[in-house]
Amino acid sequence: MIAEDVLDLSVEELRNELKERQKALTNLRFQKALQQLENTDEITKTRRSIAQLKTLLREYELGRREARKK
């Protein structure tokens, strides 16, 4: 389920959030490779949130969901 705070964001804010989470995923993968990551579940959570953001953005593209203006 997508969090309510994400549903309130505009399309541009969603794109920015997606970029930030993709960078975070890259950093988590580097930490895992260097054996510095203590909680490997963070990778799964970040991947899931990226997928949810991509799905939401695609829904806006297809017109299944109306974008909220800020």
N, C-alpha and C positions, 0 to 999 in steps of 0.2 A: 504494500500500500504506500502510495506517495504521500509524504508529509504535507500537511496543510500549508506550511510556510512556503514550500516550493510551488504550490499551486497559485499562490498570490504573486509570484514573480512575473515580470514581463518576459517576452521572448528574448530580448537582448540580455537581460539578467540571467536567464536560464543558460544561454550560450556561455556567458562568463563563468557561471558556476560549473558548467561542464568542463571548461578548460582548466579550472582550478582543481577539480577532482581528478582529471586525467594527469595533471602534474603530480598530485599527491600519490596517485597510484604508481607512477614512475619512481618516486622517492621511496615508497614502501618496497617496491621490488628491489631497488638498490640496497636498502637496509637488509632485506632478507638474504640477498646474495652475499653480503658482508657479515652475515650472522649477527646483526645488531638489532633485529626486529624481535621483540619479545612476544607480541600478540599477533600471530599470523592471521587471525580472524579478521583483522582490519583490511587485509587485501580483499577478502570476499565481500565485506560490507561496502568497500569503495567501488568494487566492480558492479555490485548490484545497484548502487546509487547512480553510477554512470549509465547503466542500462535504463533505469527509470527516467532519467533526464532525457536520454535519446528518444525514448518512447513518447514522452510528453511533447518534445519538440516535433516529432513526426506527426503526432495528432494535430498540432497546430498547422503544420504544412498541409495536411489533407483536409483541413477544415472540420474535423470532428470535434474540435474544441475551440472555443473563441478565446483569442488572446486578450488578456486584461491590460488595459492601458494605465500607465502611471504618470 
